[in-house]
Amino acid sequence: MKKPNYAEMKHMLAQREAECISQKDIYEILLFGTTGWDSWENEEILEEFVKVFGSYQIPKREAK
């Protein structure tokens, strides 16, 4: 059985954000800071990932 690969989802969300970020957002991050994707709960990551990429692109890994 395969399970969602949350580490890969975090990587993909960060990559997408880095490619699309505006100068205004960079300014605000440098001024106020930000909480990275690595700090989000798995359920929140899954929800955000589906919003951005769609459920058909959820990366999977083999269950242990």
ZAMAR-816587 format. One record per residue: residue in three letters; x, y, z negated of N, C-alpha, C, O, CB in turn. Coordinates in pm, whole numbers, padded with zeros to 5 digits, always signed. Glycine has a CB too. Layout:
BEGIN
ALAXYZXYZXYZXYZXYZ ...
end
This chain:
BEGIN
MET+00084-00118+00000+00000+00000+00000+00089+00125+00000+00191+00130-00069-00096+00000-00122 LYS+00048+00223+00078+00125+00347+00084+00059+00455+00001-00063+00465-00005+00141+00393+00229 LYS+00143+00536-00062+00097+00648-00145+00148+00779-00085+00247+00779-00012+00145+00632-00293 PRO+00080+00890-00117+00129+01019-00068+00271+01047-00118+00304+01019-00233+00036+01132-00112 ASN+00353+01102-00032+00491+01138-00066+00492+01286-00104+00506+01373-00018+00589+01108+00054 TYR+00477+01313-00233+00467+01450-00282+00595+01529-00260+00590+01649-00232+00431+01451-00428 ALA+00709+01465-00273+00836+01534-00250+00844+01584-00106+00888+01697-00081+00956+01440-00281 GLU+00802+01501-00012+00803+01542+00129+00701+01652+00155+00728+01744+00233+00774+01422+00220 MET+00586+01645+00090+00485+01751+00106+00539+01885+00055+00518+01988+00118+00355+01714+00032 LYS+00608+01882-00060+00667+02005-00115+00769+02063-00018+00774+02184+00005+00733+01978-00253 HIS+00851+01975+00039+00952+02018+00136+00884+02082+00258+00926+02188+00304+01040+01898+00180 MET+00781+02017+00310+00712+02069+00429+00644+02202+00401+00646+02292+00486+00609+01967+00478 LEU+00583+02217+00283+00519+02344+00248+00623+02456+00236+00601+02567+00284+00441+02331+00116 ALA+00736+02426+00173+00842+02526+00158+00899+02565+00294+00922+02683+00320+00954+02473+00066 GLN+00920+02467+00380+00973+02495+00514+00878+02582+00593+00920+02679+00656+00999+02364+00590 ARG+00750+02549+00590+00649+02627+00663+00643+02770+00611+00636+02865+00689+00510+02561+00650 GLU+00647+02785+00478+00642+02918+00419+00767+02999+00457+00757+03118+00487+00629+02909+00267 ALA+00883+02935+00456+01007+03004+00493+01003+03052+00637+01058+03158+00669+01127+02912+00472 GLU+00939+02976+00724+00931+03013+00866+00831+03126+00890+00845+03199+00989+00892+02893+00949 CYS+00732+03141+00804+00623+03236+00829+00620+03355+00734+00533+03441+00746+00492+03164+00819 ILE+00712+03363+00642+00707+03466+00538+00732+03606+00595+00815+03626+00684+00810+03435+00429 SER+00659+03701+00542+00673+03840+00587+00775+03914+00502+00811+03869+00393+00536+03912+00582 GLN+00821+04028+00551+00915+04108+00473+00852+04156+00344+00920+04164+00241+00964+04229+00554 LYS+00723+04188+00346+00652+04232+00226+00655+04121+00121+00679+04147+00003+00506+04271+00259 ASP+00632+03997+00164+00634+03884+00071+00775+03861+00015+00790+03832-00104+00585+03756+00139 ILE+00876+03875+00099+01014+03861+00051+01044+03967-00054+01105+03939-00157+01115+03872+00169 TYR+01002+04088-00027+01021+04199-00122+00956+04165-00257+01018+04180-00361+00962+04331-00065 GLU+00831+04119-00254+00760+04087-00378+00825+03971-00453+00829+03971-00576+00615+04055-00348 ILE+00875+03872-00380+00944+03760-00444+01071+03810-00513+01099+03772-00627+00979+03651-00340 LEU+01146+03895-00445+01269+03949-00504+01240+04040-00623+01318+04044-00718+01348+04024-00400 LEU+01129+04111-00619+01094+04202-00727+01031+04130-00845+01067+04154-00960+01001+04309-00676 PHE+00936+04041-00819+00858+03978-00925+00890+03831-00949+00852+03775-01052+00713+03991-00893 GLY+00960+03768-00856+00988+03625-00868+00871+03543-00817+00770+03597-00773+01020+03589-01013 THR+00886+03413-00825+00780+03322-00781+00799+03186-00847+00909+03152-00893+00781+03308-00627 THR+00691+03110-00851+00698+02973-00899+00713+02884-00776+00630+02890-00685+00572+02934-00984 GLY+00816+02802-00772+00841+02717-00656+00744+02601-00646+00678+02564-00744+00982+02664-00660 TRP+00736+02544-00526+00648+02429-00503+00680+02314-00597+00591+02236-00632+00658+02382-00358 ASP+00805+02303-00638+00846+02192-00725+00778+02197-00862+00771+02096-00931+00996+02193-00742 SER+00728+02314-00901+00663+02330-01031+00513+02300-01027+00450+02294-01132+00684+02470-01081 TRP+00457+02282-00909+00314+02257-00896+00282+02112-00928+00365+02023-00908+00266+02291-00755 GLU+00161+02088-00978+00112+01952-01004+00083+01883-00871+00051+01948-00772-00016+01955-01095 ASN+00094+01751-00869+00072+01674-00747-00066+01700-00685-00078+01709-00563+00088+01526-00775 GLU-00169+01712-00768-00303+01736-00717-00311+01870-00644-00375+01881-00540-00406+01732-00831 GLU-00243+01972-00699-00241+02104-00637-00162+02100-00506-00201+02164-00408-00180+02208-00732 ILE-00053+02027-00505+00028+02012-00384-00055+01947-00274-00055+01994-00160+00155+01929-00411 LEU-00125+01840-00307-00207+01771-00209-00315+01863-00153-00338+01866-00032-00271+01647-00272 GLU-00381+01938-00239-00487+02030-00196-00431+02138-00102-00489+02165+00003-00554+02096-00318 GLU-00321+02197-00139-00260+02302-00056-00208+02245+00075-00223+02307+00180-00145+02371-00132 PHE-00148+02127+00069-00096+02063+00189-00207+02039+00291-00190+02065+00410-00027+01931+00154 VAL-00320+01989+00244-00432+01962+00333-00484+02091+00395-00521+02093+00512-00545+01890+00258 LYS-00486+02200+00318-00528+02330+00373-00436+02375+00486-00483+02427+00587-00530+02437+00261 VAL-00306+02354+00469-00207+02404+00565-00191+02310+00684-00193+02355+00798-00072+02423+00496 PHE-00176+02181+00660-00142+02085+00765-00257+01992+00806-00255+01938+00917-00027+02002+00719 GLY-00355+01974+00720-00462+01878+00747-00430+01744+00685-00314+01709+00666-00485+01863+00898 SER-00533+01668+00654-00514+01541+00584-00445+01435+00670-00384+01342+00617-00647+01488+00537 TYR-00455+01449+00802-00394+01350+00892-00242+01355+00890-00177+01262+00938-00444+01371+01033 GLN-00183+01462+00837-00036+01473+00836+00026+01445+00699+00145+01469+00680+00003+01612+00880 ILE-00052+01395+00606+00003+01365+00473+00111+01258+00487+00083+01147+00532-00109+01317+00375 PRO+00236+01290+00448+00342+01188+00457+00318+01081+00351+00272+01110+00241+00483+01252+00438 LYS+00349+00958+00386+00327+00843+00297+00459+00773+00267+00555+00781+00343+00226+00744+00359 ARG+00459+00704+00154+00574+00621+00117+00520+00489+00063+00405+00481+00020+00666+00693+00011 GLU+00604+00389+00067+00564+00257+00016+00547+00266-00135+00630+00324-00205+00670+00148+00054 ALA+00440+00208-00186+00416+00203-00332+00512+00103-00394+00545+00001-00333+00269+00164-00365 LYS+00555+00131-00514+00648+00042-00584+00574-00062-00662+00635-00146-00728+00739+00120-00678 
end
